[in-house]
Amino acid sequence: MSLADCNLPGVGGPGEKPQGVPLAASRRPLHRIGTVRQLQGVSRRSIARRLSVDIATVREQENESNDLLLSTLYRWQQLLEVPVAELLVDTSDSLALPVMKRARMVRIMKTALSILEQTNQVPIRRMAQTLIDQLVEMMPELGGVSAWHAVGQRRRLDEYGRAAERRLSPDVFMDLMD
């Protein structure tokens, strides 16, 4: 008998989505993915896009009292580029400071990588590369961090793009029908 045969919620039956499972008896925190996401400066929209889920699912998974599947937790770990231990709650609350320090180091690394990618000036490239090398020397796991995304300012959930403001003439619809 497998776990899927036990009819447990969140244990991957054929039609079941791997989402958070709320704990009925205890509402104690189980993970810190929402907090770590915020510390890393990653938006819910970006996470939803990269997990191929909607923002409501991301919110649900971020609920610290939802029991997540290990596979879901590991996907979050890869997206946030943190050790999985930093996503789990420790009863001694000793993770807050290390998570915050690591998040700051990741942001510095992302900035240094962005400078290296965007500049054509040799002295600035040399300084950025030296900074990157020093950061990796201090914290080797920063070697796998990527630069900040070079797209424009992100819209809030309640904002629409310029395409939503445009008016289309009835001729456009008639052309589509042909």
ABEGO torsion letter per residue (X at the ends): XBAAAAGBBGAGBAABBBBBBBBAABABBABAAAAAAAAAGBBAAAAAAAAGBBAAAAAAAABAABBBBAAAAAAAAAAAGBBAAAABBBAAGAAAAAAAAAAAAAAAAAAAAAAAAABABAAAAAAAAAAAAAAAAABAAAAABBBBBABBBBBBAABBBAAAABBBBAAAAAAAAX
